Amino acid sequence: MSSSDRTTVHLMRHGEVHNPSGVLYGRLPDYHLSDLGRQMAERGAEYFQGEDITHLVASPLERAQETMEPIAKTLGLQVTTDPRVIEAGNRFEGKTFGVGDGSLRHPTVWWMLRDPRKPSWGEPYTQIAARMLEAMADARDAARGHEAVIVSHQLPIWVSRLTVERRRYLHDPRKRQCSLASVTSVTYEGDVPVAVAYNEPAGDLIPAKLRKKFVGGA
């Protein structure tokens, strides 16, 4: 198979968000990158500089658009905004998630946690996978024989990887290999995904506390 049949779609998670109150921001508007998050975005631009990128896609949420800005500027490419790569829907959106002073201390929300396989508290994994893989296929077609970058969010990227690797959706959120500003790269031969790679261009910028802390709205 010729190199013209090989295409890579890079799924990049956005950088750190300014969120001093620690809420699960989900799809809420006006959550922007922190100063550290902007540094992470610049690392992403450095990472992709010199690569064969021909197509850029970003989630409509501010943090994804802001992560893509330096990449688009460096590569001199226009950005396509695609709602299919938006953050997963979550019923805890806007709330502080946790047992102590968070939402989980209220018995009224426990019913939402009844089925982690779906999950019962948010958008079904199967629905996330369907929209993400459709968007990835369109990006693959637009960049056929080259590379595309999609800036999205932790759970959609992770579910996409689980789907491509034919793994179960049920998982421990704290163990997702999808850190801030990380890049999960899916390589296709023709229309078939044949390899997945993972890199952390901004890994050294991530404080230890952020690596250990799980915040669902990402």
N, C-alpha and C positions, 0 to 999 in steps of 0.2 A: 504493500500500500504506500502511495507517495505521501510526501510531507504535506501536500495540499489537502489531504484527507484527514489530517491531524489538527485538532482544534482544542485549545485549553480555555476553560471558563474559570476564572479566579473569583471565589466568593470571599470578600473581605468584610470582616465585622468592623463597625464604626469604632472610633476612639472613645475615651472616657467622657462621660457626661457630667455636667455641673448639676449635682443633685444633693445639696446639703441636708435636706430633710429625709432622704433615704426612702422615698416613695417608689412604688412600682409604677413607673411612668408609662410603660406600654406604648400605646399609640397617641398619648396626649400631646398636644402641641406645645411649643415653646420650651422644649428641653434641648439645650444646645451643648456643644462640646465645651469642656473645661479647658484651661490653658494647657494642661497635660494632654488632653484629648487632641488639641490642635498640633502639639508636637508629634503625637502618634500619627496623625494624618500626614504630616510632612514626611515621616518615615515611610509611609505607604507610597508616597510620590517617589521617593528615592529608590524604593524597592522595585517599582515598575519601570523606572527610567531605563531606557535602552532595550526594554523587552518589546516583543512584537505585538503590542496592544493596538487594536483597531476599533474597538467598540466599548463604550462605557455606559453602565446602567446604575441607577441608585434608587433606593427606597425614597418615598416622598417626605419622610420625616427629617426634621432639621439636622439631627446628628449624623444621618447618613449623607445628606447633601453636603454638609460641612466637611465630612471626611473625604468626600470625592473632590472637593474644590481644588486642592493642591495637585491632585493626580491629573485632573483635566487640564489645569494650567501647564503642568510640566510636559504633558504629552501633546498638548494643542488639539484636544478632541472635545466635541460636544457631548453633553450628558443626556441620556434618555432617562426620564423619570418613569418608573414602573411600579404601580401599586401592588403588583403581585409579589414583590419582594419585601413588603412591609413587615413590621413586627407582628408576632402572633397575637391574636385576640386573647384577653385574659380578664376574668371577672374580678380580679383583685386590683385592677388598674386604678391608680390614684390613691391606693391605700398603702400603709406600711405593712410589709409582709414579715411575719415572725410570730413567735409564741409569747414572748415577754410582753411588750407593750404594743405588739402588732395585731393584725387582723385575726390570727389564728387563736387568740385567747377567747374569741367570741364563739360560743356554741352555734350561733346562727349560721356561721360560714362552714361548719364542718361537713355539711351535706355536699358542698362543692368538691370536697376532697375524696369522695366515695370511690372514684375509679381513676387511678393514675395511668391506666393503659390507654385512655382515650385522648387527652385527659378531661375529666369532668369539670374542671375549673376554667377551661378555656377552649380555644379553637382546636378541633381534632387534629392529631398528627397527620392523618391521612389527607386532610384538607390542605394543611400547610405544605405537605410534600407535593401534592398535585399542582398547586399554583407555582411553587418554586421551580419544580422540574420543567414546567411549561415555559416559564420565563428564562430558565437556563438554556432550553432548546432554542428559543428565539435568539438569545445572545450568541449561542454557538453558530446558528445559521448566519447571523449578521457578520460574524468574524471568521467565517469558514476558512480554514487553512492558516489562521492566525490566533490571536488571543483576545479574550474579553474580560472585563472586570465588572463585577456586580458588588456594590456596597449594600449590605443588608444587616441582619441582626442575629444574635447568637442562636436562638432556638430555630428559626428558619434554616440557617446554615447547617446546624447540627442535624436536623431532621433530613435535610437534603443528603447529607453525607451518609446517614444511616440507610437511607433508601438506596443510594447508589451502591453501597457496600452490602446490601441485602441483609441488614442487621435489624434486630427487634427495636421497636420504638420505645418500649418501656426502659427507662434508664434513671440514674441518679443525676439530677441537674448539676450537682457539685462536681461531677466527673466529666463534664463535656470538654472535649479538647477544642476549645474555640475561645481563646482569650481575646482581650481588647486589641483591635487593629490586626488581628491574625488573618492569615490568608489560607483558605482551603481551596486547592486547585484540582479541578476535575478535567482530565484529558479524555478526549473522544477520538476514536478512529471511525471516521464517517459519523454516524449518528449514535454509536455505541460507546458508553463510558468504559474506559479500560484501566484507568489508574486514578488514584487520589493521593495528593501530597498535602502536607501541612507545614506552614512556616509562621514564625512570629517576628516580623520585621521590627516591631517595637517592644519585643519581649523584655529588654533590659530597662525599659521605662516604667514597667508595671510594678507598683509597690507590692510588697508581700501580702499586705492586708487585702488588696484587691484580688489577688490570686486565690485567696482562701475564702473570700466572701462571695456568696451567691446572691445576686439580685436579679429576680426574674424578668424585670423590664429591661431588656438589653438590646 
